[in-house]
Amino acid sequence: MRQFLAFAISILIGTSLAIAEGPPTNGDADAWCEANQNDCVTWCESNPDAEICQEPECD
């Protein structure tokens, strides 16, 4: 039972940390995404409508 509780708590903590990480609200989101590509992709999966996550338009 203790192992299950420890496992569940670690999953909840890991999930909340992954969701919490994102581009700074008062900084340059483009620079953050370039510097943290893995975090940017993970964040965009949860926030596909965010401006930083939109595909660039082709002219």
Secondary structure in CASP SS format (residue, H / E / C, confidence):
PFRMAT SS
TARGET T0000
AUTHOR 0000-0000-0000
METHOD secondary structure of the structure
MODEL  1
M C 1.00
R H 1.00
Q H 1.00
F H 1.00
L H 1.00
A H 1.00
F H 1.00
A H 1.00
I H 1.00
S H 1.00
I H 1.00
L H 1.00
I H 1.00
G H 1.00
T H 1.00
S H 1.00
L H 1.00
A H 1.00
I H 1.00
A H 1.00
E C 1.00
G C 1.00
P C 1.00
P C 1.00
T C 1.00
N C 1.00
G C 1.00
D C 1.00
A H 1.00
D H 1.00
A H 1.00
W H 1.00
C H 1.00
E H 1.00
A H 1.00
N C 1.00
Q H 1.00
N H 1.00
D H 1.00
C H 1.00
V H 1.00
T H 1.00
W H 1.00
C H 1.00
E H 1.00
S H 1.00
N C 1.00
P C 1.00
D C 1.00
A C 1.00
E H 1.00
I H 1.00
C H 1.00
Q C 1.00
E C 1.00
P C 1.00
E C 1.00
C C 1.00
D C 1.00
END
